[in-house]
Amino acid sequence: MDIPEIGRRSSRPGATSAATLLFERLPDRLFAPLASTNRHRYWALLCRLHEHRFGPDAPLPPSRGFGMRVITQDIEEELETQDAWDDEGGETPETPINIRALAVFARLHESGWFRVDQLGFGEKKVTMPPAVSQFLSMLVSFAETGPVFVSGKIQSIDANLKMVADGSATGDVLSEAAEQARNLLVHVRNTSTIIRDLMDSLHQGVTTAHYVQRFFSDYIERVFIGDYRELRTHDHPLSRRGQILVRIDEIHSSQEHRKRLVAWYEEKRSPGDQEKAERLFERDIFRLSELQRIDEYLDRLDDEIRRANKRAHAFLNYHLRSLRPVDHMIRLAIESLLANGDPVLNDPFAPGELIGADRLADPKKAVERAAPSPLRKTIISEEQLARAQLMLRARNARTVTAPALSAFVKTHLNGNEAINGQELKLNGVAEIRLYQSLMTIGLQMSAKGLKPRTDALLMSKGFRVIRDGNTELAHAAVSGVPFILEPRKPRTNKTEK
């Protein structure tokens, strides 16, 4: 695909706004309870309220909000199941639980988690601001994230791109597919780092049983990628990523699709700013085209998994060998000696001293090495310098590069549609070497293997070498297989239907 630089020119649209808009949408002190000493207990309270009152799975709340007593009652029930809180505001475990619940509610209210409205002289009503509720849902979803199934992500991206290519969907579907592709690649790329962190944490003073339990419960398929074992099979949707990349290229190169999608971006994402709409379109196309790198990330993940398996095997092997029943073995040895008579006369040790001076290893002797002699300065004669320069010029004259070949062919074609290789006039060793390379390219282009043809295409930039028969013909300077040179026509975009 010819989309290597798409999206790199756009300096991350929206990055500046993200840095300035976060606390315009969220209260400034929203993170204060979650950064305090009792952050785990505050988080448990928020999760309970999200599940029973303010979350998407909670019952439909009253239109005016919950009564304050209802929320404080939920807080009291959660406090009853928690351990003692660390002292932050002067409350002690002896403080009545309703007073502690009111203090917790006041802390959350001051931080911006709740909004309290009083309707006339009636009871105060408690609601959660929509932006805060959405943010809490994102935090809960992040905390409960399980393994990612690559199959479902690829199928969703493929289906979305198919609708865009058919013309039945607009830029919103393309943007969603690009977001899914980026999140998928980020997850697969970060999994390698997460595995290294997991293996480091497993070795920090754990028992063998705990190590085995965490290794097999927190590893790959239960935490990271649910269908990791099926990624390399032929039936997995990942094997169809080539079709996805072709569809992306079709959407990007078609002027009809481009005009329609850029118009949507301009209307919905950047009203009146066509340049920004173009950048957003190119950014999403680049994110989708990055799917071609998923094999690189998976290979890196395979290396990390193999390394983790080796570390786990070495750890278990060491612990299983070092945790032998030593006491039981000593007891059996004593019983065996007592059963065979006097242990002094039948000891298992060899006669003589167990440890003697002659059995100890000799101490290491430091070997003093002579100091190196100072470097000598070599004076090159003019004859040696001339010979070296001559050899360098000879090597450069025989070196063939793609730019040199292109310049040589362009000079001899001189605007013609084609030219026979026998008509080329060669002057000097350098042009003879270029002529030999052209014959080699002609042979490679007629080969059946993919690698010879790929090597030939890398060397023939802007021109094409066609083999002309199998008869070996003699040139004025060198003999070889005849060939014809033609200029390579530039690739044109697909015409609109």
C-alpha positions as CSV (number, residue, x, y, z in Angstrom):
1,M,0.0,0.0,0.0
2,D,1.2,3.5,-0.8
3,I,0.1,5.1,2.4
4,P,3.3,5.3,4.5
5,E,3.1,9.0,5.5
6,I,-0.6,9.4,5.9
7,G,-1.5,11.1,9.1
8,R,2.1,12.0,10.1
9,R,1.8,15.6,8.9
10,S,-1.2,16.3,11.1
11,S,0.1,17.2,14.5
12,R,-2.4,15.2,16.5
13,P,-5.7,17.1,16.0
14,G,-7.4,17.7,19.2
15,A,-4.3,17.3,21.4
16,T,-4.2,20.9,22.5
17,S,-8.0,21.0,23.2
18,A,-7.6,17.8,25.3
19,A,-5.1,19.6,27.5
20,T,-7.3,22.6,28.1
21,L,-10.8,21.1,28.1
22,L,-10.5,18.4,30.7
23,F,-11.2,20.6,33.7
24,E,-13.8,22.6,31.8
25,R,-15.8,19.4,31.7
26,L,-14.8,18.1,35.1
27,P,-14.6,19.8,38.5
28,D,-11.1,20.9,39.6
29,R,-11.2,18.8,42.8
30,L,-12.8,15.7,41.4
31,F,-9.7,13.6,41.9
32,A,-9.1,14.7,45.5
33,P,-10.9,11.8,47.2
34,L,-9.2,9.3,44.9
35,A,-5.8,10.7,45.8
36,S,-6.4,10.7,49.5
37,T,-5.3,8.1,52.1
38,N,-8.7,6.4,52.0
39,R,-8.8,6.3,48.1
40,H,-9.6,2.6,48.0
41,R,-12.6,3.1,50.3
42,Y,-13.8,6.1,48.4
43,W,-13.5,4.2,45.2
44,A,-15.6,1.3,46.6
45,L,-18.3,3.8,47.6
46,L,-18.4,5.3,44.1
47,C,-18.6,1.8,42.5
48,R,-21.5,0.9,44.8
49,L,-23.3,4.2,43.9
50,H,-22.6,3.7,40.2
51,E,-24.0,0.2,40.4
52,H,-27.2,1.0,42.3
53,R,-28.0,4.6,41.6
54,F,-26.1,6.4,38.8
55,G,-24.7,3.8,36.4
56,P,-26.3,2.6,33.1
57,D,-27.3,-0.7,34.7
58,A,-29.0,1.0,37.7
59,P,-32.8,1.4,37.9
60,L,-34.2,4.6,36.3
61,P,-33.6,7.4,38.7
62,P,-36.3,10.0,39.7
63,S,-36.5,12.9,37.4
64,R,-35.6,15.4,40.1
65,G,-32.9,13.2,41.7
66,F,-32.6,11.0,44.8
67,G,-33.4,12.1,48.2
68,M,-30.3,12.9,50.3
69,R,-31.3,10.3,52.9
70,V,-31.3,7.6,50.1
71,I,-27.7,8.4,49.2
72,T,-26.4,8.6,52.8
73,Q,-28.2,5.3,53.5
74,D,-26.2,3.7,50.7
75,I,-23.0,5.2,52.1
76,E,-23.8,3.8,55.6
77,E,-24.4,0.3,54.2
78,E,-21.0,0.4,52.4
79,L,-19.2,1.8,55.5
80,E,-20.5,-1.1,57.6
81,T,-18.7,-3.6,55.3
82,Q,-15.4,-1.7,55.1
83,D,-12.4,-1.7,57.4
84,A,-11.7,1.3,59.6
85,W,-10.9,4.4,57.7
86,D,-7.6,6.3,58.2
87,D,-8.1,9.5,60.2
88,E,-8.5,12.4,57.7
89,G,-11.2,14.7,59.1
90,G,-11.2,13.9,62.8
91,E,-13.7,11.0,62.6
92,T,-12.8,7.9,64.7
93,P,-14.3,4.4,64.6
94,E,-16.4,5.4,67.7
95,T,-18.1,8.2,65.6
96,P,-21.8,7.2,64.8
97,I,-22.0,5.7,61.4
98,N,-24.6,8.3,60.2
99,I,-22.2,11.1,61.1
100,R,-19.4,9.4,59.2
101,A,-21.7,8.9,56.2
102,L,-22.6,12.6,56.2
103,A,-18.9,13.5,56.3
104,V,-18.1,11.3,53.4
105,F,-21.1,12.7,51.4
106,A,-19.9,16.2,52.2
107,R,-16.4,15.4,50.9
108,L,-17.7,13.9,47.7
109,H,-20.1,16.9,47.3
110,E,-17.3,19.4,47.7
111,S,-15.1,17.5,45.2
112,G,-17.9,17.8,42.6
113,W,-19.1,14.2,42.5
114,F,-22.6,15.2,43.5
115,R,-24.9,18.1,42.8
116,V,-27.4,19.0,45.5
117,D,-30.6,21.0,44.6
118,Q,-33.2,22.1,47.0
119,L,-36.7,22.6,45.5
120,G,-38.4,25.2,47.6
121,F,-38.7,24.1,51.2
122,G,-38.7,20.4,50.4
123,E,-36.1,17.8,50.7
124,K,-32.7,18.2,49.0
125,K,-32.3,16.2,45.8
126,V,-29.0,14.6,44.9
127,T,-27.9,14.1,41.3
128,M,-24.6,13.3,39.6
129,P,-23.6,15.8,36.8
130,P,-23.7,14.1,33.3
131,A,-20.0,14.6,32.6
132,V,-19.0,13.2,36.0
133,S,-21.3,10.2,35.5
134,Q,-19.8,9.5,32.1
135,F,-16.3,9.8,33.5
136,L,-17.2,7.4,36.4
137,S,-18.6,4.9,33.8
138,M,-15.3,5.1,31.9
139,L,-13.3,4.5,35.1
140,V,-15.4,1.5,36.0
141,S,-15.2,0.1,32.5
142,F,-11.4,0.5,32.6
143,A,-11.2,-1.2,36.0
144,E,-13.3,-4.1,34.7
145,T,-11.6,-4.5,31.4
146,G,-11.0,-8.2,30.5
147,P,-9.1,-9.8,27.7
148,V,-9.5,-8.3,24.2
149,F,-10.8,-10.7,21.5
150,V,-8.9,-9.7,18.4
151,S,-11.4,-11.7,16.2
152,G,-14.3,-9.5,17.1
153,K,-12.3,-6.3,16.6
154,I,-11.1,-7.3,13.2
155,Q,-14.6,-8.4,12.1
156,S,-16.1,-5.1,13.3
157,I,-13.4,-3.1,11.4
158,D,-13.9,-5.1,8.3
159,A,-17.7,-4.7,8.4
160,N,-17.4,-0.9,8.9
161,L,-15.0,-0.5,6.0
162,K,-17.2,-2.6,3.8
163,M,-20.1,-0.2,4.4
164,V,-17.9,2.8,3.7
165,A,-16.6,1.3,0.5
166,D,-20.2,0.4,-0.6
167,G,-21.2,4.0,-0.1
168,S,-23.9,3.1,2.5
169,A,-21.9,4.7,5.4
170,T,-20.3,8.1,5.9
171,G,-17.3,9.4,7.9
172,D,-18.7,8.5,11.3
173,V,-18.3,4.8,10.5
174,L,-14.8,5.4,9.1
175,S,-13.8,7.3,12.2
176,E,-15.2,4.5,14.4
177,A,-13.2,1.9,12.5
178,A,-10.1,4.0,12.8
179,E,-10.5,4.3,16.5
180,Q,-11.0,0.6,16.9
181,A,-7.9,-0.1,14.9
182,R,-5.8,2.3,16.9
183,N,-7.1,0.9,20.3
184,L,-6.4,-2.7,19.1
185,L,-2.9,-2.0,18.0
186,V,-2.2,-0.1,21.2
187,H,-3.5,-3.0,23.3
188,V,-1.4,-5.6,21.4
189,R,1.7,-3.3,21.6
190,N,1.4,-2.7,25.3
191,T,0.7,-6.3,26.1
192,S,4.5,-7.1,25.8
193,T,5.3,-4.5,28.4
194,I,2.5,-5.7,30.7
195,I,3.8,-9.3,30.5
196,R,7.3,-8.1,31.6
197,D,5.8,-6.2,34.5
198,L,3.7,-9.2,35.5
199,M,6.7,-11.6,35.4
200,D,8.7,-9.1,37.6
201,S,5.9,-8.9,40.1
202,L,5.6,-12.7,40.3
203,H,9.2,-13.1,41.5
204,Q,8.8,-10.7,44.4
205,G,8.9,-13.0,47.4
206,V,6.0,-15.3,46.6
207,T,5.5,-19.0,47.4
208,T,5.6,-21.6,44.7
209,A,1.8,-22.3,45.0
210,H,1.0,-18.5,44.7
211,Y,3.4,-18.2,41.8
212,V,1.7,-21.1,39.9
213,Q,-1.8,-19.8,40.7
214,R,-1.0,-16.3,39.4
215,F,1.0,-17.5,36.4
216,F,-1.9,-19.6,35.1
217,S,-4.7,-17.2,36.1
218,D,-3.2,-13.8,35.2
219,Y,-1.5,-14.9,32.0
220,I,-2.3,-14.0,28.4
221,E,-5.8,-15.4,27.7
222,R,-7.5,-14.4,30.9
223,V,-6.1,-10.9,31.0
224,F,-4.7,-9.8,27.7
225,I,-5.9,-11.5,24.5
226,G,-8.7,-14.0,24.8
227,D,-8.2,-15.7,21.4
228,Y,-4.4,-15.6,21.4
229,R,-4.1,-19.3,20.5
230,E,-6.2,-18.8,17.4
231,L,-4.4,-15.8,16.0
232,R,-2.2,-17.9,13.7
233,T,-4.9,-20.1,12.3
234,H,-6.2,-19.9,8.7
235,D,-9.8,-19.4,9.9
236,H,-9.1,-16.4,12.1
237,P,-10.3,-13.1,10.7
238,L,-6.8,-11.7,11.2
239,S,-5.8,-13.7,8.1
240,R,-8.1,-11.5,6.0
241,R,-6.2,-8.3,6.9
242,G,-4.9,-8.1,3.4
243,Q,-8.4,-7.6,2.1
244,I,-8.9,-4.9,4.7
245,L,-5.7,-3.1,3.6
246,V,-6.9,-3.3,-0.1
247,R,-10.2,-1.8,0.9
248,I,-8.5,1.0,2.8
249,D,-6.4,1.8,-0.3
250,E,-9.5,1.8,-2.5
251,I,-11.2,4.3,-0.1
252,H,-8.2,6.5,0.0
253,S,-7.4,6.5,-3.8
254,S,-11.0,6.9,-5.0
255,Q,-11.9,10.6,-5.6
256,E,-15.6,9.8,-5.1
257,H,-15.1,8.3,-1.7
258,R,-12.6,11.0,-0.7
259,K,-14.9,13.9,-1.7
260,R,-17.9,12.3,0.1
261,L,-16.0,11.5,3.3
262,V,-14.1,14.9,3.5
263,A,-17.5,16.6,3.1
264,W,-18.8,14.8,6.1
265,Y,-15.8,15.7,8.2
266,E,-16.1,19.3,7.2
267,E,-19.8,19.3,8.0
268,K,-19.7,17.4,11.3
269,R,-16.2,17.8,12.7
270,S,-14.8,21.1,11.4
271,P,-17.6,23.4,10.0
272,G,-16.1,25.7,7.3
273,D,-12.5,24.4,7.7
274,Q,-11.8,22.1,4.7
275,E,-8.1,21.8,5.5
276,K,-8.8,20.4,9.0
277,A,-11.4,18.0,7.4
278,E,-8.6,16.8,5.1
279,R,-6.3,16.2,8.0
280,L,-8.9,14.3,10.0
281,F,-9.6,12.1,7.0
282,E,-5.9,11.4,6.4
283,R,-5.4,10.7,10.1
284,D,-8.1,8.0,10.2
285,I,-6.8,6.4,7.0
286,F,-3.3,6.3,8.5
287,R,-4.7,4.7,11.7
288,L,-6.4,2.0,9.6
289,S,-3.4,1.4,7.4
290,E,-1.3,0.7,10.6
291,L,-3.1,-2.7,10.8
292,Q,-0.3,-3.9,8.4
293,R,2.1,-3.7,11.4
294,I,0.1,-6.0,13.6
295,D,2.3,-9.0,12.6
296,E,5.3,-7.1,13.9
297,Y,3.6,-6.5,17.3
298,L,2.5,-10.2,17.5
299,D,6.0,-11.4,16.7
300,R,7.3,-9.2,19.5
301,L,4.5,-10.6,21.8
302,D,5.5,-14.2,20.9
303,D,9.1,-13.4,22.0
304,E,8.0,-12.0,25.3
305,I,5.7,-15.0,25.9
306,R,8.6,-17.4,25.2
307,R,10.9,-15.5,27.5
308,A,8.2,-15.5,30.2
309,N,7.7,-19.3,29.8
310,K,11.5,-19.8,30.2
311,R,11.6,-17.7,33.3
312,A,8.6,-19.5,34.8
313,H,10.1,-22.9,34.0
314,A,13.4,-22.0,35.6
315,F,11.6,-20.6,38.7
316,L,9.5,-23.7,39.2
317,N,12.4,-26.1,38.5
318,Y,14.6,-24.3,41.1
319,H,11.9,-24.3,43.8
320,L,10.9,-27.9,43.2
321,R,14.5,-29.0,43.5
322,S,15.3,-26.8,46.5
323,L,12.2,-27.7,48.5
324,R,13.0,-31.4,49.1
325,P,12.0,-33.0,52.4
326,V,15.4,-32.6,54.0
327,D,14.2,-33.5,57.5
328,H,12.6,-36.7,56.2
329,M,15.8,-37.6,54.4
330,I,18.0,-37.1,57.5
331,R,15.6,-39.2,59.6
332,L,15.8,-42.1,57.1
333,A,19.6,-41.8,57.1
334,I,19.8,-42.0,60.9
335,E,17.4,-45.0,61.0
336,S,19.5,-46.8,58.3
337,L,22.7,-46.3,60.3
338,L,21.2,-47.5,63.5
339,A,19.7,-50.5,61.8
340,N,23.1,-51.6,60.4
341,G,25.0,-51.5,63.7
342,D,27.5,-49.1,65.1
343,P,27.3,-45.9,63.1
344,V,31.0,-45.1,63.9
345,L,32.2,-48.3,62.3
346,N,29.9,-48.1,59.3
347,D,30.0,-44.4,58.6
348,P,29.5,-43.4,54.9
349,F,32.5,-41.1,54.9
350,A,35.8,-41.9,53.3
351,P,38.8,-42.4,55.5
352,G,41.0,-39.4,56.2
353,E,40.3,-35.8,56.9
354,L,37.1,-34.4,55.6
355,I,38.7,-31.0,55.1
356,G,42.4,-30.5,54.8
357,A,44.8,-27.9,53.6
358,D,45.7,-30.0,50.6
359,R,42.0,-30.2,49.6
360,L,41.4,-26.5,49.5
361,A,41.6,-24.6,46.2
362,D,44.7,-22.5,45.7
363,P,44.2,-18.8,46.1
364,K,43.9,-16.7,43.0
365,K,47.1,-15.0,42.0
366,A,47.0,-11.6,40.4
367,V,48.9,-11.6,37.1
368,E,50.6,-8.4,36.4
369,R,50.4,-7.5,32.8
370,A,53.0,-5.4,31.1
371,A,51.8,-1.9,30.2
372,P,51.0,-1.5,26.5
373,S,53.5,0.2,24.4
374,P,52.6,3.7,23.1
375,L,50.9,3.8,19.7
376,R,53.2,4.3,16.8
377,K,52.4,6.9,14.1
378,T,52.4,5.5,10.6
379,I,53.6,7.9,7.9
380,I,52.1,7.1,4.5
381,S,54.2,7.7,1.5
382,E,52.9,9.6,-1.5
383,E,53.0,6.3,-3.5
384,Q,50.9,4.4,-1.0
385,L,48.4,7.4,-0.9
386,A,48.2,7.4,-4.7
387,R,47.6,3.6,-4.8
388,A,44.8,3.9,-2.2
389,Q,43.1,6.7,-4.1
390,L,43.4,4.7,-7.4
391,M,41.9,1.6,-5.7
392,L,39.1,3.8,-4.4
393,R,38.4,5.3,-7.8
394,A,38.4,1.8,-9.3
395,R,35.9,0.5,-6.7
396,N,33.6,3.5,-7.2
397,A,33.7,3.0,-11.0
398,R,32.5,-0.6,-10.6
399,T,29.9,0.1,-8.0
400,V,26.3,0.0,-9.4
401,T,23.5,1.9,-7.6
402,A,19.8,2.4,-8.5
403,P,20.3,6.2,-9.1
404,A,23.3,5.6,-11.4
405,L,21.3,3.0,-13.4
406,S,18.3,5.4,-13.7
407,A,20.6,8.2,-14.9
408,F,22.3,5.9,-17.4
409,V,19.0,4.6,-18.9
410,K,17.5,8.1,-19.0
411,T,20.4,9.4,-20.9
412,H,20.2,6.7,-23.6
413,L,16.4,6.6,-23.9
414,N,16.4,10.4,-24.4
415,G,12.6,10.5,-24.7
416,N,12.2,7.4,-26.8
417,E,9.5,4.8,-26.1
418,A,12.1,1.9,-26.1
419,I,15.7,1.1,-27.1
420,N,17.4,-2.2,-27.7
421,G,20.3,-3.1,-25.4
422,Q,22.6,-3.7,-28.4
423,E,22.2,-0.1,-29.4
424,L,23.7,1.3,-26.2
425,K,27.1,2.9,-26.6
426,L,29.4,2.1,-23.7
427,N,32.3,4.4,-22.7
428,G,34.5,3.2,-20.0
429,V,34.4,0.5,-17.2
430,A,31.6,2.2,-15.3
431,E,29.1,2.0,-18.2
432,I,30.1,-1.6,-18.9
433,R,29.3,-2.5,-15.3
434,L,25.9,-0.7,-15.6
435,Y,25.2,-2.6,-18.8
436,Q,26.0,-5.9,-17.0
437,S,23.5,-4.9,-14.3
438,L,20.8,-4.3,-16.8
439,M,21.3,-7.8,-18.3
440,T,21.1,-9.2,-14.7
441,I,17.8,-7.3,-14.1
442,G,16.4,-8.7,-17.4
443,L,17.2,-12.2,-16.2
444,Q,15.7,-11.6,-12.8
445,M,12.5,-10.1,-14.2
446,S,12.0,-13.3,-16.3
447,A,12.5,-15.5,-13.3
448,K,9.6,-17.3,-11.6
449,G,10.6,-16.6,-8.0
450,L,9.3,-13.6,-6.2
451,K,12.6,-12.5,-4.6
452,P,14.6,-12.1,-7.8
453,R,11.8,-10.0,-9.3
454,T,11.6,-7.9,-6.1
455,D,15.4,-7.3,-6.2
456,A,15.1,-6.3,-9.9
457,L,12.3,-3.8,-9.1
458,L,14.3,-2.2,-6.4
459,M,17.2,-1.5,-8.9
460,S,15.0,-0.4,-11.8
461,K,13.5,2.9,-10.7
462,G,11.7,4.7,-13.5
463,F,12.4,2.2,-16.3
464,R,11.6,-1.4,-17.2
465,V,14.0,-4.1,-18.5
466,I,12.4,-6.7,-20.8
467,R,14.3,-9.8,-21.9
468,D,14.4,-10.2,-25.7
469,G,14.8,-13.9,-26.5
470,N,17.2,-16.6,-25.2
471,T,20.0,-16.2,-27.8
472,E,23.2,-15.0,-26.3
473,L,24.4,-12.0,-28.4
474,A,27.8,-10.3,-28.3
475,H,28.0,-6.6,-27.6
476,A,31.0,-4.5,-28.5
477,A,32.3,-4.7,-24.9
478,V,30.5,-7.6,-23.3
479,S,28.2,-10.5,-24.2
480,G,25.0,-11.6,-22.7
481,V,21.2,-12.1,-23.0
482,P,19.6,-9.4,-25.2
483,F,17.1,-7.0,-23.6
484,I,14.9,-4.0,-24.3
485,L,14.7,-0.8,-22.2
486,E,11.4,1.0,-21.7
487,P,10.4,4.0,-19.5
488,R,8.1,3.1,-16.7
489,K,4.8,4.9,-16.9
490,P,3.6,6.7,-13.7
491,R,0.8,5.1,-11.8
492,T,-2.5,6.8,-12.4
493,N,-5.5,6.9,-9.9
494,K,-8.6,4.9,-10.6
495,T,-11.1,6.8,-12.8
496,E,-14.5,7.6,-11.3
497,K,-17.4,5.4,-12.2
